[in-house]
Amino acid sequence: MLQKNGKAMVALGLSALALAACAAPPPPSAPYDPYESTNRAFHGFNRGLDRALLRPTAKTYGTLVPVPVRQGVSNFASNLDLPGDVVNGALQGNPERVVQNTFRFAINSTIGLAGLFDPATVLGLTHDKTDFGETLHVWGVGEGPYLEFPGLGPSTTRDAVGTAVDIAANPVSALLPAPEKYYATGAKVGSKLGDRDRYSETIDSVLYDSADSYSQTRLLYLQNRRFELGQETSGGSDDFIDPYED
């Protein structure tokens, strides 16, 4: 299984390198959203799913589960991401990211009891998060059209490919036997619920208080993602205007 996943990742990587023969241009100042009507339909589904299931479940999780337990679940889930971050750091030609995440994983997996605790941060080894979408960006692949997927939320064509590769080629998922891999999945779900509860005020404001929650979600996702990648738009970052700002 791991061999097949590796071959798929290499094939995608070679395809991306071919696309990167010319450096990708900076993203446009206006969102590129040729599938807006479909995206809006999926956004409506996601909004209904959040209202009916995700928000109340996250609130219950935040109320019933003690803070130390929630933090341990979040730490454990974050630790599981580190092997993939190491691989992507190597593909990006970023040795500092590789070394930092490798040592962080080693310390938290041992002294931190499989990642339930986070002694690495105390030692100055913070989590340098990355993903295959960023790897594609480093290779010169443009972000492509904006997309929103049912149950998964906002993305772009490049990041959708990146997410698929990260899931298919995740070293932890490929190596962990059952039932341990199910514990890992449960930790991921718990971490997401914790995030939804922690940022509930901001998320509720975007989804339920905005005049156009779809446009606001799209704006915030693209701004945040481009900031993570150190990008500016072709018109400069000042071209982004929040239409709901007073």
Solvent accessible surface area in square Angstrom, and as a share of the most:
residue,aa,sasa,rsa
1,M,162,0.72
2,L,82,0.41
3,Q,131,0.58
4,K,148,0.63
5,N,19,0.10
6,G,31,0.30
7,K,127,0.54
8,A,51,0.39
9,M,27,0.12
10,V,93,0.53
11,A,57,0.45
12,L,69,0.34
13,G,6,0.05
14,L,113,0.56
15,S,60,0.39
16,A,4,0.03
17,L,92,0.46
18,A,75,0.58
19,L,127,0.63
20,A,21,0.16
21,A,92,0.71
22,C,105,0.63
23,A,93,0.72
24,A,37,0.29
25,P,105,0.66
26,P,76,0.48
27,P,7,0.05
28,P,58,0.37
29,S,41,0.27
30,A,66,0.51
31,P,45,0.28
32,Y,118,0.45
33,D,21,0.11
34,P,69,0.44
35,Y,112,0.43
36,E,60,0.27
37,S,94,0.60
38,T,68,0.40
39,N,4,0.02
40,R,90,0.33
41,A,67,0.52
42,F,73,0.30
43,H,10,0.04
44,G,42,0.40
45,F,111,0.46
46,N,22,0.11
47,R,76,0.28
48,G,38,0.36
49,L,66,0.33
50,D,8,0.04
51,R,119,0.43
52,A,82,0.63
53,L,107,0.53
54,L,68,0.34
55,R,71,0.26
56,P,57,0.36
57,T,52,0.30
58,A,1,0.01
59,K,140,0.59
60,T,70,0.41
61,Y,34,0.13
62,G,15,0.15
63,T,102,0.59
64,L,133,0.66
65,V,34,0.19
66,P,79,0.50
67,V,98,0.56
68,P,102,0.64
69,V,78,0.45
70,R,49,0.18
71,Q,90,0.40
72,G,12,0.11
73,V,36,0.21
74,S,26,0.17
75,N,26,0.13
76,F,43,0.18
77,A,3,0.03
78,S,26,0.17
79,N,7,0.04
80,L,17,0.09
81,D,52,0.27
82,L,1,0.00
83,P,22,0.14
84,G,15,0.14
85,D,8,0.04
86,V,32,0.19
87,V,54,0.31
88,N,4,0.02
89,G,0,0.00
90,A,62,0.48
91,L,65,0.32
92,Q,21,0.09
93,G,60,0.57
94,N,50,0.25
95,P,99,0.62
96,E,131,0.59
97,R,27,0.10
98,V,34,0.20
99,V,80,0.46
100,Q,41,0.18
101,N,0,0.00
102,T,61,0.36
103,F,115,0.48
104,R,18,0.06
105,F,68,0.28
106,A,51,0.40
107,I,30,0.15
108,N,5,0.02
109,S,38,0.24
110,T,94,0.55
111,I,122,0.62
112,G,0,0.00
113,L,110,0.55
114,A,53,0.41
115,G,1,0.01
116,L,79,0.39
117,F,122,0.51
118,D,40,0.21
119,P,30,0.19
120,A,0,0.00
121,T,61,0.35
122,V,130,0.75
123,L,117,0.58
124,G,55,0.53
125,L,42,0.21
126,T,71,0.41
127,H,31,0.14
128,D,43,0.22
129,K,143,0.61
130,T,16,0.09
131,D,42,0.22
132,F,0,0.00
133,G,1,0.01
134,E,25,0.11
135,T,0,0.00
136,L,8,0.04
137,H,46,0.20
138,V,74,0.43
139,W,36,0.13
140,G,15,0.14
141,V,22,0.13
142,G,34,0.33
143,E,16,0.07
144,G,28,0.27
145,P,23,0.14
146,Y,3,0.01
147,L,30,0.15
148,E,6,0.03
149,F,70,0.29
150,P,61,0.38
151,G,49,0.47
152,L,145,0.72
153,G,11,0.11
154,P,44,0.28
155,S,13,0.08
156,T,1,0.01
157,T,56,0.32
158,R,8,0.03
159,D,10,0.05
160,A,25,0.19
161,V,59,0.34
162,G,1,0.01
163,T,68,0.40
164,A,60,0.46
165,V,5,0.03
166,D,38,0.20
167,I,125,0.63
168,A,50,0.39
169,A,16,0.12
170,N,31,0.16
171,P,29,0.18
172,V,20,0.11
173,S,60,0.39
174,A,26,0.20
175,L,121,0.60
176,L,50,0.25
177,P,82,0.52
178,A,61,0.47
179,P,67,0.42
180,E,72,0.32
181,K,72,0.30
182,Y,138,0.52
183,Y,138,0.53
184,A,13,0.10
185,T,82,0.48
186,G,43,0.41
187,A,10,0.08
188,K,66,0.28
189,V,82,0.47
190,G,8,0.08
191,S,21,0.14
192,K,138,0.59
193,L,25,0.12
194,G,6,0.06
195,D,48,0.25
196,R,13,0.05
197,D,40,0.21
198,R,126,0.46
199,Y,120,0.45
200,S,38,0.24
201,E,149,0.67
202,T,86,0.50
203,I,51,0.26
204,D,34,0.18
205,S,51,0.33
206,V,20,0.12
207,L,24,0.12
208,Y,41,0.15
209,D,113,0.59
210,S,25,0.16
211,A,99,0.77
212,D,45,0.23
213,S,13,0.09
214,Y,4,0.01
215,S,20,0.13
216,Q,19,0.08
217,T,20,0.11
218,R,36,0.13
219,L,17,0.09
220,L,68,0.34
221,Y,46,0.17
222,L,4,0.02
223,Q,58,0.26
224,N,83,0.43
225,R,24,0.09
226,R,4,0.01
227,F,166,0.69
228,E,98,0.44
229,L,18,0.09
230,G,71,0.68
231,Q,37,0.16
232,E,108,0.48
233,T,7,0.04
234,S,79,0.51
235,G,43,0.42
236,G,22,0.21
237,S,59,0.38
238,D,132,0.68
239,D,66,0.34
240,F,36,0.15
241,I,133,0.67
242,D,49,0.25
243,P,86,0.54
244,Y,67,0.26
245,E,131,0.59
246,D,184,0.95
